Amino acid sequence: MRSADSIKLTPVAQIVKTYDSTGEVLIRINAPEFQERLENIKIKEPVFIHFEELPVPFFITSAVRRSGNAWIIKFSTVRDGAHAQELVGNNIFVEDKTSADAKDAESDISDEQISDIEQIMGFKLLDEDGAEKGVITSFYEFTANVCLEINNSTMVPLHDDLIISVSKKDRTITMQIPKGLF
């Protein structure tokens, strides 16, 4: 599996504080090109936030300019103020599209690995304490890493260092899940 270090991510904003109880956050933009992206929110490319040194993709569903470089944004998987609070202080990154690493990263995942990933669709995801987090409904190959989609909403990075065990018999995968995802 490809390393999270195999692409270049550029910091474009910082999450300053929560905005309301529905999970919106106030961000400060430090890259003008990201402001242009927010103005055209129809672009469906993820932004990334690092959790335990791994870039985790988030999708922005709404963005409203507050003043200057301050924006109020909503992530698709952040549904309440408590979850939003866990994001405060983190930087938001976007993929550097000009990076040669990003252009070559497509070839890093073999068909054999993709086949293995497809075989875990429908498996239950368990955390390291054995608590069920949901069912794997899909997976996505982002340039930074492969992510599992749980219950059609939450994205979890799939990285060798996070996998504790896989049981084909029980149809479960046990992982060390980065804080702030559930």
N, C-alpha and C positions, 0 to 999 in steps of 0.2 A: 504494500500500500504506500502511496505517496506521502512524503513528509509534509507537515504543515509549513515547513520552511521553504518549500519548493516554489512558492510564489512570493511576489512582492506586494505588500499591503501598504497603503499610504494613509496616515491619519488625516481625517478631514474635519472632525468635530469632537466635542466632549459633551457627555451627558452631565448637566449641571445639577438638576433637581427634578423631583417628580412634579407633575403639574396638577393632576387630579386623581381621584380614586379609581378611574377606569384604566389606568396604566399609561397615560400620556406622560411624556417627559419633555423638559426644556433642554435644548442643546444650544451650544455656541459653536458656530461654524468658523473654522480657520483656513478653509480652502474655497475660493470663489467658485471653482468648477462644481463643487458639491452643492452649492446654493442653486446653481442652474439645474442640477439634477432634481432637487426638491421642487423647484418650480414646475417641472414636468414629471409629476409623480407617476405617470403612466409607465415609466421605465420599471421593469420588474426584475432588476438585478439586485442581489442581496448586498447589504452592508455587513461588516463583521465586527464582532466584539470579542475580545480575548477572555476566555475563561480557563484558568489553570494552564496558561501558555498555549492554548489552542484557539484558532480563530473559529468562531461559531457564527453561521449566517443568520441574519435577521432580515425580514422584509418589512419595509415601511408601507403602511396602508394609508396614512394621511400625514400631511405636513402643512402647517400654517405659520407664516412669518409673523413674528411678534413685533420685533423692532431691530433695526440694524442687522447684526449677524445672529440674533436669537430666533429660534424656531421652536414650535411645539410639534412634536411628532408622535405617532402611534405605531408601534410594532405589532405585526399580526399575532404574535404569540404571547404578548404581554397583556394580561386581562385585568390586573388590579394594581392598586397602589403599592402593595407589599412587594410584588414581583418587580415593579418599576424601581422601587427603592434599591433593590439589589444591583441595578445597573448604574446608579448614580456614581459619578467619578470616573467611569470608564470612558476610554476613547472609542470613537467610531472610525472604522477603517473601510476603505474601498480597495478593490483590486487595481493595481497599477497595470493598465492595459498595454502600456508601452514596453513592459518588461519582457525580455526574451524568454525568461523562465516561464512566464504565463503562457506564451505561445507554444512552448514545447511540452507543457505539463500534460496535455491531452493524452500523450502516448505512455504515460507512467502507469496506467492501470491496465492490466492484461485481461483478456476475455475470461480466463480462468477465475480471476478474482471477482469479476462482475457476476459470473455464474454462481459463485459462492454467496454473494450478497443477495442475489435473487432467491436463493434457497431459504433465506431466513425471513422472507415475507410471511407475515402471519404469526411469527414467533412472539412470545411475550418478552418484554424488556423488564429485567429486574435490576434494582440497584444493588450495591455491595452488601446491604443488609437483608436482601431477599425480598424487599417490598416491590410489588408489581407497579410499574409506571405506565403500562399500556401495551398496545399491540403494534408491531411494526407494520405500517400500511404502505410504505413506499421508501425509496431512497433516491438521493440526488447526488450527482457528481459535480461538485463545485471545483473550481480550479484549486482551491486551497485544500479541500479534503472531501471525503465522501460523508454524507450525513444521512441518518435514518429519520424518517418521518414517523412519529408516534401518534396514533389516533387521529390522523389527518390534520395535525396542527403543530405539534412541537418538534423541532429539529434537534437531533442529538448527533454530535460528531462521532463517526466510527473510526477509531484509531486503535492500532494494535496495543498500545500502552494502556488503553482504557478497558479492554476486554478481559474479564476475569475468567469466564467459562462459557461454553456453548453446549447445550444438550439437545441433540436431535430427537432423542427419545421423548423428552418433556416439552420439546419445542419452545425452549427458553434460551435467552442470551443474558448473561449477568455481566454488568459493566460498572465501572467506577464512573458515575455521572457527574460532570462538572456542576458546581454549585450555581444556582440561579436559573437553571433550565426548567425546573418543575416547581 
